[in-house]
Amino acid sequence: MRNQEQWNEVDQYFGSKLLAADPVLEGVLEANAGAGLPEIDVAPNQGKLLHLLARIKGARRILEIGTLGGYSTIWLARALPEDGKLVSLEYEHLHVQVAEDNLRAAGFGEKVEILEGAALDSLAVLSKREVEPFDFIFIDADKPNNPHYLRWALELAGPGAVIVADNVVRDGEVIQEDSQDERVQGIRQFVEMLSTEPRIDSTAIQTVGSKGYDGFILGVVRAGE
């Protein structure tokens, strides 16, 4: 318990110094809570990390797998240039409604498209559309399907694209090879795929903070693959 208290305090310290007050994003979290959405958004400092990574990449086309209420979506959309586009995939109808309201309030109603339904179905639709490749992809949805999301991400990504996957440590349970948790097994399969996949170069980072003990995977699609 002391560790969690300290992690919270450290997050609050960095947030107070490095993140400006943001009524728009604070309003998003309030709207999400009011609608009964689960409180599983990325933390503010993690949202800004995604934003900075997308800016560093110079992302013009972003794909997000897992919208929830649009909190991370807005962080990412803020990194886009004027002609940029973000496509986000969300299964739950209520989540889509809340996210669309939040995005309009944030001024991104036109720049962000949410595709409602099972993400694997929506990814197939994007493939059939022959959309322009994405240069930044954020995977933060149902973990058992992470291996399938990786296959689609590699198909839809352009050379040099950045792929980030969240919640890959899960309180350290990722090392439990006999885990009965389908989420843990989905992440383990995801990691095994990355370990042998020649099209992407990746690493994993453990994190602690207000969201507990977890981590993310960061990868770059190899140029020319």
N, C-alpha and C positions, 0 to 999 in steps of 0.2 A: 504493500500500500504506500509506503514511504517513497518508493521509486516512482510510482505513478504521480504522486503529489509533486515530486521534484520535476518530473518531465513536464507536467502541466505548467509549473512555475517558469521553467526555462522557455517553453513555447510562448507563454505570455510575455516574458521579457523580450525575446526576439521580435515578437509581433508588435509590441509597443514601440520598438526602436526602428524596425525595418518595414512595417506595413502601415500605411496611412489609414486613418479612419475611412471606412467605405460604406456609406449608408445603403448603396445599391446591393452589395453582397450581404450585408447584415439583414436587409429586407428579404432577400432570397431565403436565408436560413429561417427567418420568422415565418415566411409563407409556407415553407416546407413543413415546419413543425405544426403550423396551424392546420395543414391538410393531412396530418398524420403520417407523413413520410418517415421512413426509418432514418435515424441520425447517423448515416454512414457516409456523408460527404467527406471529401478530403479536408484536412485541416487548412486554415488560411495560409500558413507558411508553405504547405504542400501545393496549394492552388497557385501560389505565386511562383513556386519552383516550376510547375508545368508551364506557366506563362513565360517565364524566363527561358526555359528550354526551347519553347516554340519560337520565341524571338531570336534566340541565338541561331537556331536553324534557319530562320528567315521563312518560316512556314507560310505558304499561301493557300494550301488545301489541307484541312485537318479532318480526320475521322476519329470519332469518339464512340466506343462500344460501351454503353451504359450511361444513360443521361441522368437518372434519378430526377432531381428537381432543377437541374441546370446550373448548379453552383460551379462545378469544374468547367462546364461548358462556357460559362461567361469568362472565367479566367483565361481559357484558351482563345476564345473569340477576340478578346482584347489584344491578343498578340498578332492578329491578322492585319494585313494591309487593306487598303480601301477595296481592292478587287478580290479579296480573299473569301473563302467559303469554308464553312464547317458543316459536316454531316454527323448527326448524333443518332444512335440507335437505342430505342427503349421499348421494353416489352409491356410494361404496365400502363394501361390507359390513363389512370389517375396521374401517374408521374408525368406523362406526356402533357396533359392539360396544365399541370402546375408549372412544368418547365417552360411551356410556350408562353404562359403569362409572365413568368420571370424574365424570359428573354426579351419580350416586348418592352417590359418596364426598363430593362437595361439598354434598350436601343439596338438589339440584335435580331429583331423579328424577321428581317429580310436576309441577313447574312448567314443565319443558321437554319438548317433543315433538319427536322426530327422525323425519322422513319419509325413508325409504330409497328410492333410485332416482334416475333422471335428474331434475335439478331442474326442467326444463321440464315434465316430466310431473307432478311434485308440485305445481308452481304451478297447473297446470290443475285438479288435484284440489282445491286450496284454493279456487279460483274457483267450482267446482261446489258446494262446501260452503256457499258464500255466507257465509264467515266474516266476523266483525266486522273492520273495516279496521285495518290496522297503523299505528302511529304512529312506528315506527323500523325501518328496513330496512338491513341490512348486507350488501353484495354482495362476496363474496370466494371465488369459485369459478373455473371454467374461463373464461378471458378471451374466447375467441372467441364465447361466448354472451352476453357483457355487453349487447349491444343488446337481445336477447330478454329478459334479466333486467330491463332498464329498463322495457320495455313492461309486463311483468307487475307490477313494483313500482308503477308508476303506477296500474295497475288495482286493486291490492290496498291501496294507501295511502289514508289519510284526509287531509282538508285539514290542512295544516300539518305533515304527516309529514316526518321527517328521513330522507334516503337517503344512505348513505355507501358508496363503492366504494373498495376497496384495490388497491394495486399498479398504479397507472395511469401511472407514469413509466418504470419498467423500465430503469433506468440511462440515461435520456434517449432511449431508442429510440423513444419515442412520436412524436417529430418526424420519423421516417423514413417518409415517405409511400410509398416503394417497398419497405418491409420485407417479407421473405418469411416473417416470423414471424406465424402466425395469431393469436397472443395480442396482438401489437402492433396488428394490423389490427382485431381485435375491440374494443380500447380506442379506437382512432381512430374507428371507427364509433359507438361509445358516445358519445364527445365530440361528434361531428357531430350526433347526435340531440339531445343536450342543448343544443347551440347554437341549435336551431330549435324546441325543444319548449316551448310556452307554459305548460304546466302545472307547470313546476319552475324554480326559480331556483337556480343552482349556481355553484360555483367549484372550483378545483383548487389544491392545496398540494403543493409539492415537499418531500420529507423526506430527511434523511440520518441514519444511526445504525447500530446493530448489524446491521440488515437491509440495509445498503447504501444506494444512492441510489434512491429511489422516491418515492411520493407517494400522495395519495388525493383523491377528489372528494367534496365535500359539497354536498348540495342540500336545498332545502325545497320541498315541494309547496305550490303557491299555494292559499290559502284560497278556497273557492268554485269550484275547478276540478274 
